[in-house]
Amino acid sequence: MPYRPDDTWLHLALIADAYERGGWPAPEGRIRPVGMLRGQSLAVPLLDGTWRLDSTPDPVSHAHTLGRWALVATAERAGFGGLVPVRRAADMRFGELTVLAGMHPRRIVVAGPNLPTVEITRHGEGEDIDPVDPIGTRRARQLTLLVNNRQGALLPSPGGSGRSAYDVAAVAWNRGYRMRPTGPEQAEVTRNDVRVARLLRGDPAPDRRYAVGWDPAADGIDRAMVHALASAFRVGAATFRERIRAEQRRRSALAAAGAGGAGAGAGGAGAGWAGADGSAQAARVLLERGVDGQCARHHQAEQRIW
C-alpha cells in the first residue's frame, strides 16, 4: 500500500499549486525552491491559515512526499489569497454560519445568509507557525475589523502574566464587545457589558478549537462577532501562578515516574498520566462538566454540522 501522509488539515491545494512550480509554500506569501529547504523541520500550511512545524531530518524529501501526495489527492489549486471554510455551524434561529480562513493576508471571515459578514485581517508579519493566537498577532495597528464592509475597531491586550492581559476589545456598529478569559480554558464575550456567550477551548483541530454556549441576549450580530473573535484569538488564559503550579505538577510526576523504575512500570505510568499534564487534565474535566455545568460536547454538537 503506498504511503499516505496525514492530510486531515493540510492545505493541499496551496501545496499542489506551489509544488507544480517546483517550490514549497512559506509564510508571508512566499514560495521557496524545494531544493533550497534546510534545517531539521518543515513549515506545513494548514487549512485554517496557520502553519504546522514538522520535525524531519530531511525537509527536501518531506516536501517532495507531501507535494506529490497533494498533486494526487486534489485537483484544486489555490494561491495564498484564497479563503477556505474551516468550520460550519447550524443555528435554529439564524441558519447556517461558515468560518473561513485565508493565508496571505492572514484573515478570518465569518459569513451566513442571515448574518452580517465579519472579517478580521492581519496586515504585515506575525506569528504563523503554531501561533498562540490563530490570527498571529495582538498588535492593534496590524489588525482591521470589518462588519459588512463597515470599519470597526479591534484592540487586543498585549498579553502578559495576568488573565486580563489577554482580553480582546472590539467596536462594531456602535456595539462594544469584549472577549475576556475566565479560566485557563474558558472565556466569555460581552456586548455593552451584557454577556452573550461562553466559550470553552477544545481540540487543536480548527473545526473543534472552541465550543460555544449562547446566552438568551445573543442576536445574529453577536453570533457572527463571537465566532470571529474566538477563531482569531486564543480562548482562555492561565495566570502566572497557574502556570507555575502546572509546571510543578509536571516535574513532580516526571520525578515520581523516574523513581518508580522498571518494576513499577505500570504504576509509574498511571501516576505520570494522572499528573504529567495538569492543563490537559483540567481540559478533560471541563469537557465533561462543560460551561456553567453544561457539557461542552452539547454546545459543540449544537454549533457544528461537519
N, C-alpha and C positions, 0 to 999 in steps of 0.2 A: 504493500500500500504506500503511495507517495506521501512524503512528509507534508503536513498541513499546519502552518503556523496558527497560533491563537489570534484570530482576526475579529473577535467579537466586537471590539470598539475601534479597530484600526480604520483610519480614513483611507480606504483602499483606492477610491477614485483619485485622490490627491497623489498618493504614492505612484499609481499607474501613470498618471499624467507626467510626473517628473521622470519616472524610470524610462518611459518611452523616449525621452530626450537625453538619456544617458546620465541622469542626475538623481539626486535624492533631496526631497524637500527639507528645508531647515527653517527654524523660526524667523520671524520678521519678513516673510515672503520671499526668501531666497531659495535657490536651487544649487546644490553643490555637486560637482562631478563625483560619481560613486568611487572612482579610483583614488580620490583625494581625501576620503574619510579616514580619520586617525583616532587613536585613543583606545580605551577599554570599554566604550559604551557607544550606543547609537540612540539619538533622539528620534522617537517614532510618533508621527501625528495621530491623534485620536479624533473621533467624530465631533466631540464637544469643543474642539478648538484648542485643547491643551495638548501637551506632549508627554509621552512616557519615556523614561530613560531605561533602555535595555542594556544590561551588562553583557558584554561579549568580548572575547579576546581578539576577534577579527570583525570589525564593523563593516568592512567591504563585503565579506562573504555573507554576513547577516543581511545587509542591504540588498544583495542580489537575491537571496532567498525570499525576502518579503516582496521585492519588486516583481519577481517572476510570478509569485503567487497572486499579487494584486492584478497582474495582467490577465491571469486565468480566471480569477474569481469575480471580476466585474467588467462589464462593458462600458461603464460610465467613466467619464473623465471630468475632473474639476480643478479649477485654479484655486488660488488662495482666497479669492473674494467670494466664493460661493457659500451659501447657507445650507446647513444640514440639520434636519429635525433630530433632536436627541431625546425628547420627552413629549408625550401626549397625555392629556388629561381630559376626562369627561365630567362635566358639571351638569347637574339636573336642571339648574336654573338658567345657565348661560351657555350651555352647549360645549363643543369641543374647543380645547385650547392646545396650542402647539408651542414648544420652546425650541428655537433654532439657534445654531451657533455658527460663527464664521471665524476663519483663521486670521486673515490679514486684510483689513484691520480686524483686530480681535473684537468680537461683538456678540451680544446676546440679544435675541429678538423673541418677544412673546406676542403671539397673534391668535385671533379667533374670530369667526364670523360675527359674533355678538359682543366682542370685546374690543377695547382700544388696542392699538399696536404700540408696544413699549419696546424701545431699543436702547441698550447701554453699549457704548462703543469706547474702546481704549485707543488713544492716539499716541503713537510713539512706543518705545521699548518698554518691556515689562518682564514679569516672571512667567515664562511659558512652560518650562519643564517641571512637572509635578508641582504646580503652584499651590500656595496656601489658599489664595483666593482664585477661583476659576478665571476671573477676568484678568488677573495677572498684575494688578497694581492697586494701591489705595491712594494714589496721588490725585487729588481732585482736579488739578489742571490738565490731567491727561484723560479725563473721563467726560463724556457727554451723555445726557439723558434726553430722549425724545419720546413724547407721547402723542401719537397721531401727527407726527412731524412738527409738533409744537415743542419748543425748547423748555426743558426743565433744569433743575439743579441737582447735583449729586455731591454729597460731602461725606466721604468715609473718614472715620477717625484713623489716625496714622498707625495704630497698633502699639502694643506695649505689654506691660505686666498685668494690668487690671482688665476686668471684663468690659468695662465701659470704653476701653481703648479700641474695641472692635465694633462699636456702634456704626451704623450707616444711616445718614440722614438724606432725605430726598424731598424735593418740592416739585409738584406737577399739578397743573390745573387748579391752582390755589389750595392744594391739599398738601399738608406736611406729613411725611412718612418717616418712621424710624424703625430700623431693624436692630433689635437690642438682644445680645446674648443673655440668657438667664441661667445657663449652666454650661458645663463642658461640651454637651451635645445638643443643647436646646437654645431656642431663641423665640422671640415674639416680635410681631410687627404691629405698630400702632399707626393710626391715621388721625391727625389732630388730637393726639393723646388718648384715643379710644382704640383698644385692642381689636384687631380684625383677624389675626391669625396667629397660631402657634406652630413652630417648626421643630422638627426633630432630625438630626443628622442621620443619614442612612449609610448605604454602601458607597464605595468609591465609584461604582458604575454610574455614568451620567443620568440614566433614567431612574436610578434609585438613590440619588445623592441626598435627598431630603424627603420627609413626609410632612403633610400639611393638615392641620386641624383648624377649620374655619369657625369664627365667631359669628353670631347672628347679624352683627352690624356690617359684615363684609358685603360689598356690592361688586359689580363687574370690573370697575376700575381697580378696586382693591385687589381682586384676584390676579389681574394682569401684573400689577406692580409687585405683589408678593412673589410671584413666580420669577419675575425678572431679578429682584434683589437676591432671592435665595439661589438662583442659578449663577449669579455673578460673584457673590461673596460667600465666605465661609459661614456655616451655621454653627453657633455655639463657640465658646472660648473658655479655656481653663485659666484660672488665676495663677499667679506665680507660686503661691503656696500649694495649690492643687498639683501643679507640675512637679514640685519638689517631692510631694508625698508619693506621686505615681512613680517617680524615679527611685525613691527609697524602697517602695514595694517591689519594683522590678529587680533591684540589686539584691534585696533580701531573698527573693525567690531564686535568683541565679545562684546565690551562695548556698542556699539550702539544697538545691538540686545537685550542686557540685559536691557537697559534703556527704550526700546520700550514697555515692559510689555505685558501682555496678550491682551490688547486692540488693540495693533498694531502688532499682531502676524504675519499677512500676510506681512505687510510692513517690519517688522523687519527681517523676514525670507528672503525676497528679498534682503534687504541690506546685510545680512550676506552672502548670496550666491554670491553677486556681489563682496565682498571684503574679504571674510573669508580666502581664499587661493589664494594668489597672484600668486604663481607658477603654480597652476592648471589653473588659468585664462589665464596666459601667454602661457601655453601649448596649450590651446584651440585656441588661436589666431594664434599660429604657425602652428597648424594642418590645419587651414583654409587657411592661407596665404602661408604656406609651406616654402621651402628653396629657397632663392633668388626669391621670388614671385611665385614659383610653388607649387602646392598643395602637401602636404606630402602623402596624400592618393594615388595620382598618382604614386609617387615613390614606395610606398608600394605595390600597385597592380601590378606594373611592376615587382617587385622583388619576390613576394610571389606567390606560386601556391597551398598553402594549402587552 
